[in-house]
Each structure stands twice: as structure tokens, then as C-alpha cells.
């Protein structure tokens, strides 16, 4: 089944249905994210439907602000222009370094708590190291998580579009890996969870793949707030709504649709992951969101 690409912030809102409605006064939640591209009409329609659903179910107004990049989300949170922000992969590590009073509320997990990026090629082929791929095509899913681009920048020392001949986007990860096995492209970049899913679904084909490089663990999706910027009781109820989302049929359906398996509380040692990520993967130039 092909899942439609929709911003992770959508789950944040859906998971809170029935929790925030307990407030005596309706609140307008201002949420910032970089997950939606202006050219994607499907995503726009999905968000429009979702906003109406939340309004009908909870009587809550909500405003989703599409920012130009993680810096703008972080700056607006710090300036109390947003109640919540959604960061992907290393973005929260960069944001936290810039604004130390930003705090994680919950983590959005897709199978692995700390995702790992893999560069894979066909076993026994001509690609045995990253340098072998310079000027060649690279396959990836059209909805590839953003941390994969950070991984590629570190491994190549360049923007991916400058290092590779072309980034060949497939409808999903399985198609990208099939293209590698079939020799249509020399390599693909994927996350560990997707690679494991391919191994389970197609063990015979998986045997024809081998890793060329892999990343350190990345932070997952982070739902964040700024100290003092969100009422404590509201924050606690919001967090509980996220953590309980997998306990209902509606919540599980939405998590599946948005490519997450669960929400988790922030675990011990999370700060260490942020610190190591920030050092290993510095932020891109200001004109880039990837």
C-alpha cells in the first residue's frame, strides 16, 4: 500500500482530539512546521480536511503555519509567536543549539526511536564506496525523510543535487530498492526501518543488496515548545493525547497514514543524541530546508 505524504504535524493535531476538548475555553493553537510544500495540492487538501475535522470534533480553532525552514520555526517559538513546532531529524538539534529554552514535548516514532540512514548498492557490483557514486544516479522515495539529505551532505561533502547526476525519486522505498536490484540505478538512500521492511517482504531480493555507508542515529520527529510559551496543564494534556493515540482505532489509522508507529515521551539520554547529531551533522546553508 502506498501511503500519501502529509506533514508530521497533522498527527500532532489528530492525536489530541478528545483531550484538548476538555478545556473550558476553546483555544487557538498556533503550530509551525516546514513539512508542506506550496505546490502539493494533495497535502493542502488533506490539511484543510483535517482542520475542519478538529474544529467539528473539539470546537478548537487551530492555525498551521507553513514556515520557510527550521530556523523560522525555532525563532517564532522562541518569540512566543507559536505554541508548538514540529522538527524533523537533526532540525531540533540545530534549533536547540540556537535557542536553548526550546524543549521537546514528545517524539514521533516510525519503528526505530533513532532512525539510521543507509546508502545501499547491488551486491557484487561496481559500487563499493561513496566516491564510486559521484556523477551517478541515486534512487530515493519521493517522501524521503529529511535526515537522509543531511546524511548525504556529510558523506559527499556537497549538496546531493551537486554530487549525484540525478536524484531519481520513486513512488515508495520498495520501488527505489527494486530499481537497485534490477540495475536501473547504482544505489539508493533509505532509512533502516524501510530497509528492514524490504527484507521482510522480499528476502530474496534483499540478498542482492549491500550497504555502502550508514549514518549515526538521528533524532526522530520532535514536537517542541518554548519554555513559558505553553500553559503547563495544556501541555501535559496535549502530551498525554499524543502518547495515547495508538490505543484507539482512529489514532492507529492516522499514525499509519502519516508514517508513524507511535508517540513516545522524551527518553533519558535524548540530550546526548541531540549534541552528537549537532556535531556530526551541521546545519545546511540558510537558503536550504534540507
C-alpha positions as CSV (number, residue, x, y, z in Angstrom):
1,X,0.0,0.0,0.0
2,X,1.3,3.4,-0.9
3,X,1.0,6.0,1.8
4,X,0.3,9.6,1.0
5,X,2.9,12.1,2.1
6,X,1.4,14.5,4.6
7,X,3.3,16.6,7.2
8,X,4.0,15.0,10.6
9,X,2.4,17.9,12.3
10,X,-1.0,16.6,11.3
11,X,-0.7,13.7,13.6
12,X,0.0,16.0,16.4
13,X,-3.4,17.6,16.0
14,X,-5.3,14.4,15.4
15,X,-3.8,12.6,18.4
16,X,-5.1,15.4,20.6
17,X,-8.7,15.1,19.6
18,X,-10.8,14.4,22.7
19,X,-8.1,15.6,25.0
20,X,-7.9,19.4,24.4
21,X,-11.7,19.4,24.1
22,X,-11.7,19.1,27.9
23,X,-10.7,22.8,28.2
24,X,-13.4,25.0,29.4
25,X,-12.4,27.7,26.9
26,X,-11.6,27.0,23.2
27,X,-8.0,27.8,22.3
28,X,-6.4,28.6,19.1
29,X,-3.2,26.6,18.7
30,X,-0.5,28.1,16.6
31,X,1.6,25.3,15.1
32,X,4.7,25.8,12.9
33,X,6.2,23.3,10.5
34,X,8.2,23.1,7.3
35,X,6.5,19.9,6.2
36,X,4.2,21.2,3.5
37,X,5.2,22.3,0.1
38,X,3.1,25.0,-1.6
39,X,3.0,23.1,-4.8
40,X,1.5,19.9,-3.4
41,X,-2.3,20.3,-3.7
42,X,-2.9,16.9,-2.1
43,X,-1.2,17.9,1.1
44,X,-3.2,21.2,1.1
45,X,-6.4,19.4,0.7
46,X,-5.5,16.9,3.5
47,X,-4.7,19.7,5.9
48,X,-7.9,21.6,5.0
49,X,-9.9,18.4,5.8
50,X,-8.0,17.8,9.0
51,X,-8.6,21.4,10.3
52,X,-12.3,21.0,9.7
53,X,-12.3,17.6,11.4
54,X,-10.6,19.0,14.5
55,X,-13.0,22.0,14.6
56,X,-16.0,19.8,14.4
57,X,-14.8,17.3,17.0
58,X,-13.3,19.6,19.6
59,X,-14.6,23.1,18.9
60,X,-10.9,24.1,18.8
61,X,-9.5,26.6,16.4
62,X,-6.1,25.8,15.1
63,X,-3.8,27.5,12.7
64,X,-1.0,25.7,10.9
65,X,1.7,28.0,9.7
66,X,4.0,26.8,7.0
67,X,7.4,28.3,7.7
68,X,10.3,28.8,5.3
69,X,12.6,26.5,7.3
70,X,13.5,25.1,10.7
71,X,15.2,28.4,11.7
72,X,11.9,30.3,11.3
73,X,10.0,27.7,13.3
74,X,12.6,27.9,16.1
75,X,12.7,31.7,16.0
76,X,8.9,32.0,16.2
77,X,8.7,29.6,19.1
78,X,11.4,31.5,21.0
79,X,9.5,34.7,20.3
80,X,6.2,33.1,21.5
81,X,4.6,33.5,18.1
82,X,3.9,29.8,18.0
83,X,2.7,27.4,20.7
84,X,4.2,24.3,19.1
85,X,6.7,23.4,16.4
86,X,7.4,20.3,14.5
87,X,11.1,19.4,13.7
88,X,12.4,16.5,11.6
89,X,15.6,14.6,12.1
90,X,18.5,16.9,13.1
91,X,16.5,20.0,12.8
92,X,15.7,20.1,16.5
93,X,19.3,19.6,17.4
94,X,20.1,22.8,15.4
95,X,17.1,24.6,16.8
96,X,18.0,23.7,20.4
97,X,21.6,24.9,19.9
98,X,20.3,28.3,18.7
99,X,17.5,28.6,21.3
100,X,18.4,26.6,24.5
101,X,15.0,27.1,26.0
102,X,13.2,25.1,23.4
103,X,12.0,21.8,24.9
104,X,10.8,18.5,23.3
105,X,7.2,17.6,24.2
106,X,7.1,14.2,22.6
107,X,8.8,12.2,19.9
108,X,7.1,10.9,16.7
109,X,8.5,7.4,16.1
110,X,8.5,5.4,12.8
111,X,9.5,1.9,14.0
112,X,13.0,2.9,15.2
113,X,13.3,5.5,18.0
114,X,16.5,6.8,16.5
115,X,16.5,6.3,12.7
116,X,19.6,5.4,10.8
117,X,20.3,6.2,7.1
118,X,21.8,3.7,4.7
119,X,23.3,4.0,1.3
120,X,22.9,0.6,-0.4
121,X,24.1,-0.7,-3.7
122,X,23.8,-4.0,-5.6
123,X,26.0,-6.7,-4.1
124,X,29.0,-7.6,-6.2
125,X,28.5,-4.5,-8.4
126,X,30.8,-1.6,-9.2
127,X,29.8,0.5,-6.2
128,X,31.7,-0.3,-3.0
129,X,32.2,3.2,-1.5
130,X,30.5,6.6,-1.6
131,X,33.1,8.0,-4.0
132,X,32.1,5.5,-6.7
133,X,28.7,7.3,-6.9
134,X,29.9,10.7,-7.8
135,X,28.2,11.8,-11.1
136,X,25.9,8.8,-11.0
137,X,22.1,8.5,-10.3
138,X,20.8,7.9,-6.8
139,X,17.4,6.4,-6.0
140,X,15.2,7.5,-3.1
141,X,11.5,7.6,-2.2
142,X,9.6,10.7,-3.1
143,X,8.6,11.1,0.5
144,X,12.1,10.5,1.8
145,X,12.7,11.8,5.4
146,X,14.7,14.9,5.6
147,X,17.6,13.4,7.6
148,X,18.6,11.4,4.6
149,X,19.8,14.6,2.9
150,X,21.9,15.5,6.0
151,X,23.5,12.1,5.7
152,X,24.2,12.6,2.0
153,X,25.7,16.0,2.6
154,X,28.1,14.6,5.2
155,X,29.1,11.6,3.1
156,X,29.7,13.6,-0.1
157,X,30.8,17.0,1.2
158,X,28.3,18.6,-1.2
159,X,24.7,19.2,-1.7
160,X,23.2,15.9,-3.1
161,X,22.0,17.6,-6.3
162,X,25.5,18.8,-6.9
163,X,27.2,15.4,-6.2
164,X,24.9,13.0,-8.0
165,X,23.9,13.1,-11.6
166,X,20.3,12.9,-10.6
167,X,18.1,12.1,-7.6
168,X,15.7,9.5,-9.0
169,X,12.5,9.7,-6.9
170,X,10.4,6.6,-6.8
171,X,6.8,6.4,-5.5
172,X,8.0,4.5,-2.5
173,X,11.1,2.9,-0.9
174,X,10.3,-0.5,-2.2
175,X,10.4,0.7,-5.8
176,X,13.7,2.5,-5.2
177,X,15.3,-0.6,-3.8
178,X,13.9,-2.8,-6.6
179,X,15.5,-0.4,-9.1
180,X,18.9,-1.0,-7.5
181,X,18.4,-4.8,-7.5
182,X,17.3,-4.6,-11.2
183,X,20.3,-2.5,-12.1
184,X,18.3,0.5,-13.1
185,X,20.2,2.8,-10.7
186,X,23.5,2.1,-9.0
187,X,22.4,2.9,-5.4
188,X,19.6,4.1,-3.2
189,X,19.5,6.0,0.1
190,X,16.9,4.7,2.7
191,X,16.3,4.6,6.4
192,X,16.8,1.5,8.4
193,X,13.1,0.9,9.1
194,X,12.3,0.9,5.4
195,X,15.3,-1.4,4.6
196,X,14.1,-3.9,7.2
197,X,10.6,-3.8,5.8
198,X,12.0,-4.6,2.4
199,X,14.0,-7.5,3.9
200,X,10.8,-9.0,5.4
201,X,8.7,-8.5,2.3
202,X,11.3,-9.5,-0.3
203,X,14.1,-11.6,1.4
204,X,15.3,-13.0,-1.9
205,X,15.8,-9.5,-3.5
206,X,17.2,-8.1,-0.2
207,X,20.1,-10.6,-0.5
208,X,21.3,-8.8,-3.6
209,X,21.8,-5.5,-1.7
210,X,24.8,-4.4,0.5
211,X,25.4,-1.3,2.5
212,X,27.9,1.2,1.2
213,X,27.7,3.6,4.2
214,X,25.4,4.2,7.1
215,X,24.8,7.1,9.5
216,X,24.9,7.7,13.2
217,X,21.5,7.6,14.8
218,X,19.3,10.6,14.1
219,X,16.7,12.2,16.4
220,X,13.1,11.3,15.2
221,X,10.3,13.8,14.6
222,X,10.2,16.2,17.6
223,X,7.1,18.1,18.8
224,X,8.6,21.1,20.7
225,X,7.6,24.1,22.7
226,X,9.4,27.1,24.2
227,X,9.7,27.3,28.0
228,X,6.9,29.6,29.2
229,X,5.2,29.6,25.9
230,X,2.5,27.0,26.5
231,X,0.3,26.6,29.6
232,X,1.6,23.7,31.7
233,X,-1.8,21.9,32.2
234,X,-2.5,22.2,28.5
235,X,1.0,20.9,27.7
236,X,0.5,17.9,29.9
237,X,-2.9,17.0,28.4
238,X,-1.5,17.5,24.9
239,X,1.4,15.2,25.6
240,X,-1.0,12.5,27.0
241,X,-3.2,12.8,24.0
242,X,-0.2,12.1,21.8
243,X,1.0,9.1,23.9
244,X,-2.4,7.6,23.9
245,X,-3.0,8.0,20.1
246,X,-2.0,4.3,19.4
247,X,-4.7,3.0,21.8
248,X,-7.6,3.8,19.6
249,X,-8.5,2.6,16.1
250,X,-8.7,6.2,14.9
251,X,-5.4,7.0,16.3
252,X,-3.7,3.9,14.8
253,X,-5.2,4.7,11.4
254,X,-3.9,8.2,11.5
255,X,-0.4,7.1,12.7
256,X,-0.2,4.6,9.8
257,X,-1.3,7.3,7.3
258,X,1.3,9.7,8.5
259,X,4.1,7.2,8.5
260,X,4.5,6.9,12.3
261,X,4.0,3.9,14.5
262,X,3.7,5.7,17.9
263,X,4.5,8.8,20.0
264,X,6.9,8.5,22.9
265,X,7.9,10.6,25.9
266,X,11.3,12.0,25.7
267,X,13.7,9.3,27.0
268,X,16.7,9.6,29.2
269,X,19.8,10.4,27.1
270,X,18.0,12.3,24.4
271,X,20.1,15.4,25.0
272,X,23.2,13.3,24.2
273,X,21.7,12.3,20.9
274,X,21.0,15.9,20.1
275,X,24.5,17.0,21.0
276,X,26.2,14.3,18.9
277,X,23.9,14.9,16.0
278,X,24.6,18.6,16.0
279,X,28.3,17.9,15.9
280,X,28.2,15.2,13.2
281,X,25.6,16.9,11.0
282,X,26.0,20.8,11.0
283,X,23.0,22.7,9.6
284,X,22.9,23.5,5.9
285,X,23.1,26.9,4.4
286,X,20.3,29.3,5.2
287,X,18.7,29.0,1.8
288,X,18.2,25.3,2.1
289,X,15.5,23.4,4.1
290,X,17.1,20.0,3.6
